[in-house]
Amino acid sequence: MINKYTYLKDIKVIDYDDDRILIKRKKKYDIDKIYKYLDDHNVNNYLKPFEITDRELYFNYLDKRELDNDELAKHLVYALSDLQNKTTIYKEIDKDKLKEEYDSFNNRINYLEEYYFTMQDIIENKVYMAPSEYLFIRNVSIIYSALNYSRHLVDSWYKIMKEKRRERYVYTHGKCELSHFISSDKDYFISLEKAHIDRPCKDFIRFFKKNYEDTDMISNFRLYQHRYHYKEEEYLYFLINITIPDKIDIYPSSLKKCLELTKFFDRLKLTSEFILKNEKDKKNYEKH
């Protein structure tokens, strides 16, 4: 007998007398193909529905374990490295596409540099600055440092990739973050609609960007590299994607905008600290 319905966006939870199920609307993607790929590669750390219809997915509702974010992140890293180890393949490198990607990175960096130079020039010619403008001017050097370092990373990555014939690919979750991972009787990835074959670091790039405030990324990355170690070009590609700053607008000046800017600059500072600490760890590892 049904006791209660609960609706959460595109999810419906039904409470019975002695059971609870979760129903998720089936979107326009081939989820059956995703599940088959994972099953064929003996991947079992994802939540699979007990029934699939043309319009809906039916899951047993799982009670989450009481874990803090750092502990949950550790479980996610174990599950991610397991997924990647089981699905690693190698592909021939398309040199034309590689050059396109290299040019795309540089175009993006050049565009951001011009965008922020122009913004700085406009602000510095004003007699009075708005709060968000003042906050931007005080911290704009952080942006330029990130852009310059990004350019160096892109050149180093491309230099290695030009000489290689093949590169690693894995089956990526596509939305790897704490909100799409649960720990219950076992650990499970959820929300697999964007799972696909891609470079290994794509999932950790998203995890870093989405959860850098919530957990100790240095420890997470150390554990991850112990279980799925990046090749040099993969590590550089990872750094490129977390280092290139986003494009951010500073108007209209308001308390909300100042908070957004503060978060933006804090992210750039944290990324720089992450890289410095990790480079130090790498040197110590190579030394020993």
Secondary structure, 3 states (H helix, E strand, C coil): CEEEEEEECCEEEEEECCCEEEEEECCCCCHHHHHHHHHHCCCCCECCCCEECCCEEEEECCCCCCCCHHHHHHHHHHHHHHHHHHHCEEEECCHHHHHHHHHHHHHHHHHHHHHHHHHHHHHHCCCCCCHHHHHHHHHHHHHHHHHHHHHHHHHHHHHHHHHCCEEEEEEECCCCCHHHEEECCCEEECCCCCCEEECCHHHHHHHHHHHCCCCCHHHHHHHHHHHCCCCHHHHHHHHHHHHCCCCCCCCCCCHHHHHHHHHHHHHHHHHHHHHHHHHHHHHHHHHC
